[in-house]
């Protein structure tokens, strides 16, 4: 056993790491690994087994301020580098992430619980943002403006805003950090990031790889600890000029309110409550497979998960039967088992929420087609569940689920289902399954969502602007639009006389 893991509560699967130095329990500030001033820590637990993985440094407000100090001090030098120089560092980080792919995926499975195949896919996804923004760093350019004044030359450029605060969730602990950080770093900002206390190990491993890639001290910081303390400090500090957050709408509102006194730029990727609409002309088997993938990826713990599945009445019974069969066949278990499709939920609160939604739907007249209870694999495992004939008044039709529970309901007309799908405070993504191209175009225009997927599930990636409307967030991540929140527009007018 490696000395780095010599503790009484050592998790045996950590010994599978090819590079044990990727396992970090300290925060990363100003290019150094630091403990909390009072040596306090918090435990990180494997949700599949309940075993303790790590005791991670719990920094206080002073620790968060030290990270902001370091980022502010490093900003002038990082901003002054040529874009090609920033891009070179990002490319080295990208190469390091890919080289460590299997170790990063292992850490993610252990702290988050998702199946290994999904974790490996997330590392590729995370790396793709670093690669993309390494190129975009060279394209944040100056544009000329045709002058409306005599003897004047005008130009408009984008300049980095300064220190960026990044707050990332537990369900995609690697990809959400790189999607934010790579854009901010490419723009010339320095970053102070705060990962979820449930899944900090992925962020700390990425910090180790960033250090190896040659980021100057203070450019990339990871501050672990209590979210209220650390995020509150970032919101209150006027030197933090942008806040990027992925998480619940409720917490997003709090961050926005706390950032208002210092008038920060905000990027918010918040809750989702995605409708998936299946029309009778669709290929039934393909529609079922699409719905299975859209509902049960990341064990349903995904803001893009299809929460409300509307099926046109002529094919509703056949769809429900086949969908329930395939859901029941999904393998539940530890994410390190290659056959696993459904891992544990993140914590007991998530299990309690899906249980409450199932009880409420059944009390309101829904039918249970499969599942509906916890799984024998452990206290945080829940069986893939399918509810049919779910009324609109049910909690599961009004609230984000974040678990492996699917709600099915029939519809009779296109206008009706559009109205039902749009009757929601969220607007992140909607799914449409139909062979009718004209109908697909009509729904893409009519659905009040930031993203619409037609006859497919996978739509995200580094080149696309990810984000929603209404209570699902502000701004976009990914694509060239992902740079906007981290840059200010500067206009220069020079006299030529």
C-alpha positions in Angstrom: 0.0 0.0 0.0 1.3 3.4 -0.9 2.3 5.6 2.0 0.1 8.4 0.6 -2.9 6.2 1.6 -1.6 5.1 5.0 -4.7 5.7 7.1 -7.0 3.5 9.2 -9.9 4.3 7.0 -8.1 3.8 3.7 -10.5 3.0 0.8 -9.1 -0.1 -0.9 -10.0 1.0 -4.4 -7.7 4.0 -4.2 -4.8 1.6 -4.5 -5.9 1.2 -8.2 -4.6 4.7 -9.0 -1.7 4.5 -11.4 -0.6 8.0 -10.3 -1.3 8.3 -6.5 -0.3 12.0 -6.6 -3.6 12.8 -8.2 -5.2 12.0 -4.9 -5.2 15.2 -3.0 -6.8 16.3 0.3 -5.5 19.8 0.6 -6.7 23.0 -1.1 -4.7 24.5 -4.0 -3.9 28.2 -3.5 -1.3 30.3 -5.1 0.5 27.3 -6.6 0.7 25.5 -3.2 -1.1 22.7 -1.5 -2.4 24.1 1.8 -4.3 22.8 4.8 -6.9 24.8 6.7 -5.5 27.2 9.2 -7.0 25.3 12.1 -6.3 21.9 10.4 -10.0 21.2 10.1 -11.2 18.8 7.4 -14.4 17.3 6.1 -15.0 13.7 5.0 -15.6 12.6 1.5 -17.6 9.3 1.2 -18.1 6.7 -1.5 -21.9 6.7 -2.0 -21.8 3.1 -3.2 -20.1 1.6 -0.2 -20.4 4.2 2.5 -16.6 4.0 3.0 -14.6 7.2 3.7 -12.4 8.2 0.8 -10.7 11.3 2.1 -10.5 14.0 4.7 -10.3 17.2 2.7 -9.1 20.6 4.0 -12.0 22.8 5.1 -10.8 26.4 4.5 -12.5 29.3 6.2 -13.2 32.8 4.9 -9.6 33.8 5.4 -8.5 30.9 3.3 -10.9 32.0 0.6 -9.6 35.6 0.8 -6.1 34.3 0.4 -7.1 32.6 -2.8 -8.7 35.8 -4.1 -5.5 37.7 -3.1 -3.4 35.2 -5.1 -5.7 35.4 -8.1 -5.7 39.2 -8.1 -2.0 39.3 -7.8 -1.5 36.9 -10.7 -4.1 38.6 -13.0 -1.9 41.3 -14.5 0.8 38.8 -15.5 -1.6 36.2 -16.9 -3.6 38.9 -18.8 -0.3 40.3 -20.3 0.7 37.0 -21.8 0.2 36.6 -25.5 -2.9 34.5 -26.3 -0.7 31.9 -27.9 1.2 31.6 -24.6 -2.0 31.1 -22.6 -3.1 28.6 -25.2 0.1 26.6 -24.8 -0.5 26.1 -21.1 -4.1 25.1 -21.7 -2.9 22.5 -24.3 -0.5 21.0 -21.8 -3.3 20.8 -19.3 -5.5 19.1 -21.9 -2.8 16.5 -22.6 -2.3 15.8 -19.0 -6.1 15.3 -18.5 -6.2 12.7 -21.3 -3.1 11.0 -20.1 -4.7 10.6 -16.6 -8.1 9.7 -18.0 -8.5 6.4 -16.2 -7.3 7.7 -12.8 -9.6 10.7 -13.1 -12.5 8.4 -14.0 -11.7 6.1 -11.0 -11.7 9.1 -8.6 -15.0 10.3 -10.0 -16.7 6.9 -9.6 -15.5 6.6 -6.1 -16.7 10.0 -5.0 -19.7 10.5 -7.2 -21.0 6.9 -7.9 -21.7 7.2 -11.6 -20.9 4.1 -13.8 -17.3 3.9 -15.0 -18.3 4.2 -18.7 -20.0 7.5 -17.9 -17.1 8.7 -15.9 -14.7 7.9 -18.7 -17.0 9.8 -21.1 -17.0 12.8 -18.7 -13.2 13.0 -18.7 -13.2 13.1 -22.5 -15.9 15.8 -22.3 -14.0 17.8 -19.7 -10.8 17.6 -21.8 -12.7 18.8 -24.9 -13.4 22.2 -23.3 -9.7 22.8 -22.5 -8.8 21.9 -26.1 -11.5 24.1 -27.5 -10.7 27.2 -25.4 -7.0 26.8 -26.1 -7.9 27.6 -29.7 -10.5 30.3 -28.8 -7.8 32.1 -26.7 -6.3 33.2 -30.0 -9.5 34.4 -31.4 -10.6 37.0 -28.8 -9.8 39.7 -31.2 -10.2 43.4 -31.9 -12.8 44.6 -34.4 -12.7 47.9 -36.3 -15.7 50.2 -36.4 -16.6 52.4 -39.3 -16.2 55.9 -37.8 -19.2 58.2 -37.7 -16.9 61.1 -36.7 -14.4 62.9 -38.9 -10.7 62.3 -38.3 -11.3 59.5 -35.8 -10.3 55.8 -35.7 -12.4 53.4 -33.7 -11.9 49.9 -32.4 -13.7 47.5 -30.1 -12.0 44.7 -28.2 -12.7 42.2 -25.5 -10.6 42.3 -22.3 -10.6 40.0 -19.3 -12.8 41.1 -16.4 -10.4 40.0 -13.7 -10.8 37.3 -11.1 -13.5 34.8 -11.8 -15.3 32.8 -9.1 -16.4 29.3 -10.2 -18.8 27.2 -8.2 -19.2 23.6 -9.5 -21.7 20.8 -8.7 -21.3 17.2 -7.6 -23.0 15.5 -10.6 -20.3 16.5 -13.2 -17.3 17.3 -11.0 -14.7 17.4 -13.8 -16.6 18.7 -16.8 -18.3 21.6 -15.1 -14.9 22.8 -13.8 -13.1 22.7 -17.1 -16.1 24.2 -19.0 -15.9 27.2 -16.8 -12.2 27.4 -16.0 -10.9 26.9 -19.6 -13.1 29.7 -20.9 -12.1 32.1 -18.1 -8.4 31.2 -18.4 -8.4 31.6 -22.2 -9.9 35.0 -21.9 -7.1 36.1 -19.6 -8.9 35.8 -16.2 -7.6 34.1 -13.1 -9.9 31.8 -11.3 -10.9 30.8 -7.8 -13.0 27.7 -7.9 -15.1 26.0 -5.2 -16.1 22.3 -5.9 -19.0 20.7 -4.1 -18.0 19.2 -0.7 -19.4 15.9 -1.9 -17.0 15.6 -4.8 -13.9 17.7 -4.4 -11.4 15.0 -5.4 -11.9 15.5 -9.1 -11.3 19.2 -8.9 -8.2 18.7 -6.8 -6.8 16.1 -9.3 -7.4 18.6 -12.1 -5.5 21.2 -10.0 -2.6 18.8 -9.7 -2.6 18.5 -13.5 -2.9 22.2 -14.0 0.1 22.7 -11.8 2.1 20.2 -13.9 0.9 22.1 -17.0 2.7 25.2 -15.9 0.0 27.6 -14.8 1.7 30.4 -12.8 0.9 30.5 -9.1 -2.4 32.2 -8.3 -3.9 31.7 -11.8 -5.8 28.5 -10.9 -7.0 28.0 -7.4 -9.3 25.4 -5.8 -10.7 26.3 -2.4 -12.4 23.4 -0.5 -14.7 23.7 2.5 -18.1 25.0 3.5 -20.0 26.5 0.6 -21.8 29.1 2.6 -18.4 30.5 3.8 -16.4 30.2 0.7 -19.0 31.2 -1.9 -20.3 34.0 0.4 -16.7 35.4 0.6 -16.4 35.3 -3.2 -19.7 37.0 -3.7 -18.9 39.8 -1.3 -15.4 40.5 -2.6 -15.4 43.4 -5.1 -12.2 42.0 -6.8 -14.1 38.9 -8.0 -15.6 40.4 -11.1 -17.5 37.3 -12.4 -19.4 34.4 -10.8 -20.1 31.2 -12.7 -22.4 28.7 -10.9 -23.9 25.4 -11.8 -26.5 24.0 -9.4 -30.0 24.5 -8.2 -32.2 27.5 -9.0 -32.7 28.2 -5.3 -28.9 28.6 -4.7 -28.5 30.5 -7.9 -30.9 33.1 -6.7 -28.9 33.5 -3.5 -25.6 33.9 -5.4 -27.2 36.5 -7.7 -28.5 38.4 -4.7 -25.2 38.4 -2.8 -23.3 39.4 -6.0 -25.6 42.4 -6.7 -23.8 44.9 -4.3 -20.6 44.4 -6.3 -22.3 44.2 -9.7 -20.6 41.1 -10.9 -21.0 39.3 -14.2 -23.1 36.2 -13.7 -23.3 32.9 -15.5 -25.9 30.6 -14.1 -26.7 27.0 -15.2 -29.5 26.2 -12.9 -32.3 23.7 -12.6 -34.0 21.8 -15.4 -37.3 19.9 -15.8 -37.0 18.6 -19.3 -40.1 17.4 -21.3 -39.6 14.6 -23.8 -42.4 14.4 -26.4 -43.0 11.3 -28.4 -45.3 11.5 -31.4 -47.2 8.5 -32.8 -45.3 8.6 -36.1 -42.0 7.9 -34.3 -40.2 4.6 -34.6 -41.3 3.0 -31.3 -38.1 1.1 -30.4 -36.0 4.1 -31.2 -38.3 6.4 -29.2 -38.0 4.1 -26.2 -34.2 3.9 -26.4 -34.1 7.7 -26.7 -36.2 8.1 -23.6 -34.2 5.6 -21.6 -31.0 7.4 -22.4 -32.5 10.8 -21.7 -34.0 9.7 -18.4 -31.4 7.4 -16.8 -28.0 8.8 -17.6 -26.1 9.7 -14.4 -28.7 7.7 -12.6 -31.2 10.5 -13.4 -29.0 13.0 -11.5 -28.6 15.3 -14.5 -30.1 18.7 -15.2 -30.7 17.5 -18.8 -32.7 14.4 -17.6 -36.1 13.9 -19.2 -38.4 14.4 -16.2 -41.7 14.5 -18.0 -42.3 12.1 -20.8 -45.4 12.9 -22.9 -46.5 10.2 -25.4 -49.2 10.6 -28.1 -52.2 8.5 -27.1 -52.3 6.0 -30.1 -48.8 4.6 -29.1 -48.9 5.4 -25.3 -49.8 1.9 -24.0 -47.2 0.2 -26.3 -44.5 2.8 -25.4 -45.2 2.5 -21.7 -45.0 -1.3 -21.7 -41.7 -1.4 -23.6 -40.2 1.5 -21.7 -40.9 -0.2 -18.4 -39.4 -3.4 -19.6 -36.1 -1.7 -20.6 -36.0 0.4 -17.4 -36.5 -2.7 -15.3 -33.5 -4.4 -17.1 -31.1 -1.6 -16.2 -28.3 -3.0 -14.0 -28.1 -1.3 -10.6 -24.8 -1.5 -8.7 -21.4 -0.1 -7.9 -20.1 2.1 -10.7 -16.8 0.1 -10.9 -18.8 -2.9 -12.2 -18.7 -2.5 -16.0 -22.2 -3.9 -16.3 -23.7 -1.1 -14.1 -26.1 1.4 -15.7 -27.6 2.9 -12.5 -25.3 3.9 -9.6 -26.1 5.2 -6.2 -27.8 8.5 -5.6 -25.5 11.1 -4.1 -26.9 11.3 -0.6 -29.9 10.4 1.6 -31.8 13.6 0.8 -31.9 12.6 -2.9 -33.3 9.2 -2.0 -35.9 10.8 0.2 -37.0 13.2 -2.5 -37.6 10.5 -5.1 -39.5 8.4 -2.6 -41.7 11.4 -1.8 -42.3 12.0 -5.5 -43.3 8.4 -6.1 -45.6 8.3 -3.1 -47.3 11.6 -4.2 -47.8 10.4 -7.8 -49.3 7.1 -6.7 -51.6 8.9 -4.3 -52.8 11.1 -7.1 -53.7 8.1 -9.3 -50.5 7.2 -11.2 -49.7 3.6 -11.9 -46.4 2.0 -10.9 -45.1 -0.1 -13.9 -41.7 -1.0 -12.3 -39.5 -0.1 -9.4 -40.7 2.3 -6.8 -38.4 1.2 -3.9 -34.9 1.3 -2.8 -32.5 -1.3 -4.2 -30.8 -4.0 -2.1 -27.4 -2.8 -3.3 -27.3 -0.2 -0.5 -29.1 2.6 1.2 -28.4 5.1 -1.6 -29.5 2.9 -4.4 -33.0 3.3 -5.9 -34.6 0.9 -8.5 -35.2 2.3 -11.9 -38.9 3.4 -11.7 -41.6 4.1 -14.2 -44.9 5.8 -13.4 -47.7 5.9 -15.9 -50.7 8.1 -16.1 -49.1 10.8 -14.0 -51.4 13.8 -13.5 -50.0 17.3 -14.0 -50.7 18.2 -10.4 -48.2 15.5 -9.2 -45.0 16.8 -7.6 -42.9 14.9 -10.1 -44.5 17.0 -12.9 -43.7 20.2 -11.1 -40.3 19.6 -9.5 -36.9 18.5 -10.8 -36.5 14.9 -9.8 -32.7 14.1 -9.9 -33.2 10.4 -9.6 -34.0 7.3 -11.7 -37.8 7.9 -11.7 -39.7 8.4 -15.0 -43.1 10.0 -15.3 -45.2 9.1 -18.3 -48.4 10.7 -19.4 -50.5 10.7 -22.7 -51.4 13.6 -24.9 -53.8 14.1 -27.8 -52.8 17.1 -29.8 -49.6 19.1 -30.7 -50.8 22.4 -29.3 -51.9 20.7 -26.1 -48.5 19.1 -25.4 -46.6 22.3 -26.3 -48.7 24.2 -23.8 -48.1 21.5 -21.1 -44.4 21.3 -21.7 -44.0 25.1 -21.5 -46.1 25.4 -18.3 -43.0 25.3 -16.2 -40.6 27.8 -14.5 -37.6 26.0 -16.1 -36.4 26.2 -19.7 -33.1 24.3 -20.1 -33.7 21.5 -22.7 -36.6 19.8 -24.4 -36.7 16.6 -26.4 -38.8 15.8 -29.4 -39.2 12.4 -31.1 -41.0 12.4 -34.5 -40.4 11.5 -38.1 -42.3 14.6 -39.3 -39.8 17.3 -40.2 -42.3 20.1 -40.3 -43.6 19.2 -36.9 -40.0 19.1 -35.5 -39.4 22.6 -36.8 -42.7 23.9 -35.3 -41.9 22.4 -31.9 -38.3 23.7 -32.0 -39.7 27.2 -32.4 -42.6 26.8 -30.0 -40.9 25.1 -27.1 -39.7 27.8 -24.6 -36.3 26.2 -23.9 -32.7 27.2 -24.5 -31.9 23.9 -26.2 -34.1 21.5 -28.2 -33.0 18.0 -29.1 -34.8 16.3 -32.0 -34.6 12.5 -32.3 -31.5 12.3 -30.2 -30.2 12.7 -26.7 -26.5 13.8 -26.9 -26.4 17.4 -28.0 -23.8 19.0 -25.8 -20.1 19.7 -26.5 -17.5 22.3 -26.4 -18.6 24.2 -29.6 -22.2 24.6 -28.6 -23.7 27.4 -26.3 -25.1 25.4 -23.3 -27.7 27.1 -21.2 -31.4 27.8 -20.6 -34.1 30.4 -20.3 -36.5 31.4 -17.6 -35.4 30.0 -14.2 -32.9 27.7 -15.8 -30.2 30.3 -15.8 -28.3 33.2 -17.3 -25.7 33.3 -20.0 -24.1 30.4 -21.9 -21.2 28.0 -21.4 -19.2 26.5 -24.2 -18.8 27.9 -27.7 -17.4 31.4 -28.3 -20.3 32.7 -26.2 -18.8 31.0 -23.2 -16.1 33.7 -23.2 -18.5 36.6 -23.0 -19.1 36.6 -19.2 -15.3 36.7 -18.6 -14.7 39.7 -20.9 -15.6 43.3 -21.0 -16.1 45.2 -24.2 -13.6 48.1 -24.5 -14.2 50.8 -27.1 -11.3 53.1 -28.1 -11.7 56.3 -30.2 -8.5 57.9 -31.4 -8.2 61.4 -33.0 -6.2 61.2 -36.3 -5.5 65.0 -36.6 
